[in-house]
């Protein structure tokens, strides 16, 4: 079985990313240039906070678990 991934440079709003042991939803993205000229992607999460990834980083993507249905 392969794990679906997406390069950080291709992330967009609504993508669900497995990061730091939990699923997070991308709110917005913007690009940034590092001190040595490398390209980075700054991700703002729906759950709050931001993180910065190298544009070529591969991130785990998926669908978050749906809450159990109540009768």
C-alpha atoms as a printed R data frame, in Angstrom:
   type eleno elety resid chain resno       x      y      z
1  ATOM     1    CA   UNK     A     1   0.000  0.000  0.000
2  ATOM     2    CA   UNK     A     2   1.306  3.431 -0.849
3  ATOM     3    CA   UNK     A     3   0.749  6.522  1.247
4  ATOM     4    CA   UNK     A     4  -0.660  9.491 -0.689
5  ATOM     5    CA   UNK     A     5   1.550 12.556 -0.543
6  ATOM     6    CA   UNK     A     6   1.587 16.031 -2.047
7  ATOM     7    CA   UNK     A     7   4.489 18.437 -2.454
8  ATOM     8    CA   UNK     A     8   4.192 21.480 -0.195
9  ATOM     9    CA   UNK     A     9   4.312 23.784 -3.232
10 ATOM    10    CA   UNK     A    10   1.031 22.247 -4.457
11 ATOM    11    CA   UNK     A    11  -0.985 22.605 -1.240
12 ATOM    12    CA   UNK     A    12  -4.209 24.567 -1.337
13 ATOM    13    CA   UNK     A    13  -7.080 25.554  0.932
14 ATOM    14    CA   UNK     A    14  -9.073 22.568  2.128
15 ATOM    15    CA   UNK     A    15  -6.250 20.020  1.808
16 ATOM    16    CA   UNK     A    16  -6.047 17.672  4.810
17 ATOM    17    CA   UNK     A    17  -2.456 17.061  5.925
18 ATOM    18    CA   UNK     A    18  -1.159 14.584  8.490
19 ATOM    19    CA   UNK     A    19   1.376 16.605 10.498
20 ATOM    20    CA   UNK     A    20   2.814 16.216 14.004
21 ATOM    21    CA   UNK     A    21   0.568 13.237 14.773
22 ATOM    22    CA   UNK     A    22  -2.743 14.853 13.836
23 ATOM    23    CA   UNK     A    23  -4.766 15.798 10.784
24 ATOM    24    CA   UNK     A    24  -4.853 19.505  9.984
25 ATOM    25    CA   UNK     A    25  -6.744 21.449  7.333
26 ATOM    26    CA   UNK     A    26  -5.000 24.032  5.144
27 ATOM    27    CA   UNK     A    27  -6.635 27.462  5.440
28 ATOM    28    CA   UNK     A    28  -4.242 29.525  3.282
29 ATOM    29    CA   UNK     A    29  -0.781 29.241  1.765
30 ATOM    30    CA   UNK     A    30   1.835 31.781  0.710
31 ATOM    31    CA   UNK     A    31   5.400 31.534 -0.531
32 ATOM    32    CA   UNK     A    32   8.483 32.792  1.268
33 ATOM    33    CA   UNK     A    33  12.198 32.974  0.458
34 ATOM    34    CA   UNK     A    34  14.634 31.569  3.035
35 ATOM    35    CA   UNK     A    35  17.903 33.187  4.135
36 ATOM    36    CA   UNK     A    36  19.870 31.120  1.596
37 ATOM    37    CA   UNK     A    37  17.372 31.781 -1.224
38 ATOM    38    CA   UNK     A    38  15.344 28.575 -0.890
39 ATOM    39    CA   UNK     A    39  11.637 28.577 -1.666
40 ATOM    40    CA   UNK     A    40   9.297 27.859  1.269
41 ATOM    41    CA   UNK     A    41   5.535 27.512  1.647
42 ATOM    42    CA   UNK     A    42   3.906 29.043  4.737
43 ATOM    43    CA   UNK     A    43   0.705 27.206  5.662
44 ATOM    44    CA   UNK     A    44  -1.986 28.676  7.917
45 ATOM    45    CA   UNK     A    45  -4.146 25.963  9.492
46 ATOM    46    CA   UNK     A    46  -7.933 26.060 10.020
47 ATOM    47    CA   UNK     A    47  -7.165 24.766 13.522
48 ATOM    48    CA   UNK     A    48  -4.950 27.802 14.220
49 ATOM    49    CA   UNK     A    49  -1.250 28.554 13.835
50 ATOM    50    CA   UNK     A    50   1.136 28.426 10.896
51 ATOM    51    CA   UNK     A    51   4.027 26.232  9.764
52 ATOM    52    CA   UNK     A    52   6.709 26.631  7.109
53 ATOM    53    CA   UNK     A    53   7.782 23.848  4.731
54 ATOM    54    CA   UNK     A    54  10.377 23.664  1.985
55 ATOM    55    CA   UNK     A    55   8.517 23.811 -1.323
56 ATOM    56    CA   UNK     A    56   9.746 20.319 -2.287
57 ATOM    57    CA   UNK     A    57   8.756 18.608  0.985
58 ATOM    58    CA   UNK     A    58   6.303 15.735  0.530
59 ATOM    59    CA   UNK     A    59   3.447 15.832  3.022
60 ATOM    60    CA   UNK     A    60   0.943 13.119  3.914
61 ATOM    61    CA   UNK     A    61  -2.513 13.876  2.510
62 ATOM    62    CA   UNK     A    62  -5.846 12.258  3.233
63 ATOM    63    CA   UNK     A    63  -9.423 12.642  4.300
64 ATOM    64    CA   UNK     A    64 -10.050 13.363  7.953
65 ATOM    65    CA   UNK     A    65 -12.126 10.848  9.864
66 ATOM    66    CA   UNK     A    66 -15.814 11.633  9.884
67 ATOM    67    CA   UNK     A    67 -17.402 11.918 13.325
68 ATOM    68    CA   UNK     A    68 -19.614  8.946 14.215
69 ATOM    69    CA   UNK     A    69 -23.220  9.323 13.153
70 ATOM    70    CA   UNK     A    70 -25.709  9.857 15.934
71 ATOM    71    CA   UNK     A    71 -29.141  8.266 15.762
